[in-house]
């Protein structure tokens, strides 16, 4: 990941946290529903990893949001 985009990854991660908590899910519950590892959810939320479109779409399906909502940085 390029250092210049670090802040954007972190903002994306904060949006994942926001919508996960809004659905009252733990990281483990979200991971199980999205069929990905809990440690990957943690890394996404902390802005430490990039995310494929497949994972974005699956997260949105589970969180019942549109992909654009994860990119609506506050």
Rosetta constraint file for C-alpha pairs under 8 A:
AtomPair CA 1 CA 5 HARMONIC 7.24 0.50
AtomPair CA 1 CA 6 HARMONIC 7.29 0.50
AtomPair CA 1 CA 49 HARMONIC 7.31 0.50
AtomPair CA 1 CA 50 HARMONIC 7.21 0.50
AtomPair CA 2 CA 6 HARMONIC 6.78 0.50
AtomPair CA 5 CA 9 HARMONIC 6.44 0.50
AtomPair CA 6 CA 10 HARMONIC 6.28 0.50
AtomPair CA 6 CA 47 HARMONIC 6.98 0.50
AtomPair CA 6 CA 48 HARMONIC 7.95 0.50
AtomPair CA 7 CA 11 HARMONIC 6.21 0.50
AtomPair CA 7 CA 47 HARMONIC 7.84 0.50
AtomPair CA 8 CA 12 HARMONIC 6.12 0.50
AtomPair CA 8 CA 47 HARMONIC 7.91 0.50
AtomPair CA 9 CA 13 HARMONIC 6.18 0.50
AtomPair CA 9 CA 44 HARMONIC 7.88 0.50
AtomPair CA 9 CA 47 HARMONIC 4.52 0.50
AtomPair CA 9 CA 48 HARMONIC 7.18 0.50
AtomPair CA 9 CA 49 HARMONIC 7.54 0.50
AtomPair CA 9 CA 50 HARMONIC 7.24 0.50
AtomPair CA 10 CA 14 HARMONIC 6.20 0.50
AtomPair CA 10 CA 45 HARMONIC 7.07 0.50
AtomPair CA 10 CA 46 HARMONIC 5.93 0.50
AtomPair CA 10 CA 47 HARMONIC 4.01 0.50
AtomPair CA 10 CA 48 HARMONIC 7.54 0.50
AtomPair CA 11 CA 15 HARMONIC 6.36 0.50
AtomPair CA 11 CA 47 HARMONIC 7.36 0.50
AtomPair CA 11 CA 73 HARMONIC 6.07 0.50
AtomPair CA 11 CA 74 HARMONIC 7.77 0.50
AtomPair CA 12 CA 16 HARMONIC 6.49 0.50
AtomPair CA 12 CA 44 HARMONIC 7.98 0.50
AtomPair CA 12 CA 45 HARMONIC 7.41 0.50
AtomPair CA 12 CA 47 HARMONIC 7.04 0.50
AtomPair CA 12 CA 70 HARMONIC 5.97 0.50
AtomPair CA 12 CA 71 HARMONIC 6.11 0.50
AtomPair CA 12 CA 73 HARMONIC 7.04 0.50
AtomPair CA 13 CA 17 HARMONIC 6.33 0.50
AtomPair CA 13 CA 44 HARMONIC 5.40 0.50
AtomPair CA 13 CA 45 HARMONIC 3.68 0.50
AtomPair CA 13 CA 46 HARMONIC 5.68 0.50
AtomPair CA 13 CA 47 HARMONIC 5.26 0.50
AtomPair CA 14 CA 18 HARMONIC 6.10 0.50
AtomPair CA 14 CA 45 HARMONIC 5.88 0.50
AtomPair CA 14 CA 46 HARMONIC 7.44 0.50
AtomPair CA 15 CA 19 HARMONIC 6.21 0.50
AtomPair CA 15 CA 45 HARMONIC 7.93 0.50
AtomPair CA 15 CA 69 HARMONIC 7.86 0.50
AtomPair CA 15 CA 70 HARMONIC 5.49 0.50
AtomPair CA 15 CA 71 HARMONIC 7.68 0.50
AtomPair CA 15 CA 72 HARMONIC 8.00 0.50
AtomPair CA 15 CA 73 HARMONIC 7.49 0.50
AtomPair CA 16 CA 20 HARMONIC 5.94 0.50
AtomPair CA 16 CA 44 HARMONIC 7.88 0.50
AtomPair CA 16 CA 45 HARMONIC 6.12 0.50
AtomPair CA 16 CA 70 HARMONIC 6.58 0.50
AtomPair CA 17 CA 21 HARMONIC 6.04 0.50
AtomPair CA 17 CA 45 HARMONIC 6.09 0.50
AtomPair CA 18 CA 22 HARMONIC 6.10 0.50
AtomPair CA 19 CA 23 HARMONIC 6.30 0.50
AtomPair CA 19 CA 63 HARMONIC 6.52 0.50
AtomPair CA 20 CA 24 HARMONIC 6.31 0.50
AtomPair CA 20 CA 25 HARMONIC 5.48 0.50
AtomPair CA 20 CA 26 HARMONIC 7.24 0.50
AtomPair CA 20 CA 27 HARMONIC 7.75 0.50
AtomPair CA 20 CA 30 HARMONIC 7.21 0.50
AtomPair CA 20 CA 63 HARMONIC 6.61 0.50
AtomPair CA 21 CA 25 HARMONIC 5.73 0.50
AtomPair CA 21 CA 26 HARMONIC 7.38 0.50
AtomPair CA 23 CA 63 HARMONIC 6.78 0.50
AtomPair CA 25 CA 29 HARMONIC 5.75 0.50
AtomPair CA 25 CA 30 HARMONIC 6.10 0.50
AtomPair CA 26 CA 30 HARMONIC 6.23 0.50
AtomPair CA 27 CA 31 HARMONIC 6.00 0.50
AtomPair CA 27 CA 38 HARMONIC 6.05 0.50
AtomPair CA 27 CA 41 HARMONIC 6.41 0.50
AtomPair CA 27 CA 42 HARMONIC 7.05 0.50
AtomPair CA 28 CA 32 HARMONIC 6.14 0.50
AtomPair CA 28 CA 38 HARMONIC 5.30 0.50
AtomPair CA 29 CA 33 HARMONIC 6.16 0.50
AtomPair CA 30 CA 34 HARMONIC 5.96 0.50
AtomPair CA 30 CA 38 HARMONIC 7.88 0.50
AtomPair CA 30 CA 41 HARMONIC 7.82 0.50
AtomPair CA 30 CA 59 HARMONIC 7.88 0.50
AtomPair CA 30 CA 62 HARMONIC 7.45 0.50
AtomPair CA 31 CA 35 HARMONIC 5.72 0.50
AtomPair CA 31 CA 36 HARMONIC 4.98 0.50
AtomPair CA 31 CA 37 HARMONIC 5.61 0.50
AtomPair CA 31 CA 38 HARMONIC 5.09 0.50
AtomPair CA 31 CA 41 HARMONIC 6.35 0.50
AtomPair CA 32 CA 36 HARMONIC 6.38 0.50
AtomPair CA 32 CA 37 HARMONIC 7.41 0.50
AtomPair CA 32 CA 38 HARMONIC 7.71 0.50
AtomPair CA 33 CA 62 HARMONIC 6.58 0.50
AtomPair CA 34 CA 55 HARMONIC 7.75 0.50
AtomPair CA 34 CA 58 HARMONIC 5.75 0.50
AtomPair CA 34 CA 59 HARMONIC 5.99 0.50
AtomPair CA 34 CA 62 HARMONIC 6.49 0.50
AtomPair CA 36 CA 40 HARMONIC 6.86 0.50
AtomPair CA 36 CA 41 HARMONIC 7.47 0.50
AtomPair CA 37 CA 41 HARMONIC 6.67 0.50
AtomPair CA 38 CA 42 HARMONIC 6.31 0.50
AtomPair CA 39 CA 43 HARMONIC 6.19 0.50
AtomPair CA 40 CA 44 HARMONIC 6.13 0.50
AtomPair CA 41 CA 45 HARMONIC 6.14 0.50
AtomPair CA 42 CA 46 HARMONIC 6.18 0.50
AtomPair CA 43 CA 47 HARMONIC 6.16 0.50
AtomPair CA 43 CA 48 HARMONIC 5.13 0.50
AtomPair CA 43 CA 49 HARMONIC 5.92 0.50
AtomPair CA 44 CA 48 HARMONIC 6.04 0.50
AtomPair CA 44 CA 49 HARMONIC 5.63 0.50
AtomPair CA 44 CA 50 HARMONIC 7.14 0.50
AtomPair CA 44 CA 51 HARMONIC 7.26 0.50
AtomPair CA 51 CA 55 HARMONIC 6.29 0.50
AtomPair CA 51 CA 56 HARMONIC 6.67 0.50
AtomPair CA 52 CA 56 HARMONIC 6.32 0.50
AtomPair CA 53 CA 57 HARMONIC 5.97 0.50
AtomPair CA 54 CA 58 HARMONIC 6.17 0.50
AtomPair CA 55 CA 59 HARMONIC 6.03 0.50
AtomPair CA 56 CA 60 HARMONIC 6.16 0.50
AtomPair CA 56 CA 67 HARMONIC 6.83 0.50
AtomPair CA 57 CA 61 HARMONIC 6.16 0.50
AtomPair CA 57 CA 67 HARMONIC 6.69 0.50
AtomPair CA 58 CA 62 HARMONIC 6.28 0.50
AtomPair CA 59 CA 63 HARMONIC 5.95 0.50
AtomPair CA 60 CA 64 HARMONIC 5.54 0.50
AtomPair CA 60 CA 65 HARMONIC 5.01 0.50
AtomPair CA 60 CA 66 HARMONIC 5.94 0.50
AtomPair CA 60 CA 67 HARMONIC 5.99 0.50
AtomPair CA 61 CA 65 HARMONIC 6.67 0.50
AtomPair CA 61 CA 66 HARMONIC 7.99 0.50
AtomPair CA 65 CA 69 HARMONIC 6.65 0.50
AtomPair CA 66 CA 70 HARMONIC 7.60 0.50
AtomPair CA 67 CA 71 HARMONIC 7.08 0.50
AtomPair CA 68 CA 72 HARMONIC 6.26 0.50
